Every structure is written in structure tokens, then in C-alpha cells.
Amino acid sequence: MFPPPIIAIVDDDAGVRASLSSLMRALGYAVRGYAHGQALLDDSQQPPPACIISDVQMPVLDGEQLQAQLRARGAVPPMIFLTAFPTPVVEQRVRAAGAVAFLRKPVDADALAGCLQQLLEAGDHTKVCPGEPSV
């Protein structure tokens, strides 16, 4: 049997990290949590995640900067962005850089679960996840 896919949760709010981690575990995924993008980048000893769920606005290294750093390294797993402050400009930038979803906080658990299922089980990283609210 294969190990479950690893989902990286990157959010400066410990409560959001904990609730998303619980949801991911309940869905059968392995989880690694990070308080900001730099913490994920510094964790190079771990295998790369199958998907990154990241807040947009964070201290140290925000979600957009994380995406740019990963692109510069040539290794960007599918990224799902979450934000409490959605703007069309930010959504356009992260989608243009390859984000598969841009979801508003509080995130709908069913929409997020469906998005992950499409990405990881169907292996389709090119389509926008269904049902996510865009700005």
C-alpha cells in the first residue's frame, strides 16, 4: 500500500492550520503545517508535498512569495490559495503563476475536499477546481 499524499498547510493562524490539518487527516491525507512560506522552504529534508494549501497574507514569506520561490526552484506542486481578503488582482496573479484554486476564508470544507480529490486522485492539475468562489 502506498503512503497517503502529503498536504502542506501554510498559514500564520495556528487555529486555521489546526482545523485544516484535522480536515486533511480526516480525508486520509498526511499533513505538514507551517506558519509561513519560509518555514516550508526551510524544511528541505522532507519529501515534497503533493499539494500546498497556503494563505495569501502572512509574515516572513507570504503565499505569493512562496509560489514565486518554488517556481524559481523549478518545483511547484499544485497550490490552493486561501484568503480572508480576496481581490481580483491577487487572484489573477496567483492563477497566472499556476494556482489551481483561490478560495475565500472561511473555506467550505466540501469545496476544498472536492478540489483535492480532483487534483490528487484524478491527477488533473491543469483544470481549475470546481465550485471554488472566485472574486
C-alpha positions, -999 to +999 in steps of 0.1 A: +000+000+000+012+035-008+016+062+018-010+089+017-003+121-002+013+148+018-006+181+020+014+212+032-008+237+051+009+272+052-010+297+074+002+321+101-030+315+121-024+284+143-062+278+146-066+277+108-036+254+105-050+231+131-085+229+116-073+224+081-049+197+093-077+179+111-098+181+079-069+168+058-063+139+082-100+130+082-098+128+044-069+104+046-040+127+038-008+131+056-002+167+068+027+191+075+019+225+089+039+257+085+034+292+100+048+310+068+063+302+034+099+304+045+093+276+071+081+253+042+112+263+021+135+256+050+120+221+055+141+207+026+148+173+044+111+163+039+097+148+007+079+174-013+042+178-007+016+166-033-003+199-028+002+231-009-027+249+007-015+284+015-028+316+030-021+347+008-012+372+036+015+361+061+045+375+078+081+365+068+072+350+034+036+353+021+018+329-002+026+347-034+063+349-025+063+312-016+048+305-050+075+326-067+103+310-047+091+275-056+088+285-093+124+298-092+135+264-079+115+247-106+094+227-082+059+239-077+033+213-066-003+223-071-012+252-049-045+262-035-047+297-020-069+307+008-076+343+018-099+363+040-092+394+018-098+383-018-091+408-045-093+402-083-057+415-088-042+389-063-064+361-078-052+369-113-016+369-102-016+336-084-037+319-111-014+332-138+015+317-118-002+284-117-025+283-087-053+257-092-078+274-068-083+307-049-108+302-020-122+326+005-119+321+042-137+306+060-132+279+034-160+255+025-147+220+036-167+202+008-153+225-019-117+220-006-122+183-003-135+181-039-107+202-052-081+179-035-098+148-048-098+162-084-061+171-081-047+141-063-069+112-072-078+122-108-043+137-113-057+167-132-036+196-122-045+218-152-081+225-145-095+250-120-111+231-091-149+231-094-170+251-071-145+275-057-157+310-052-135+334-071-136+371-066 
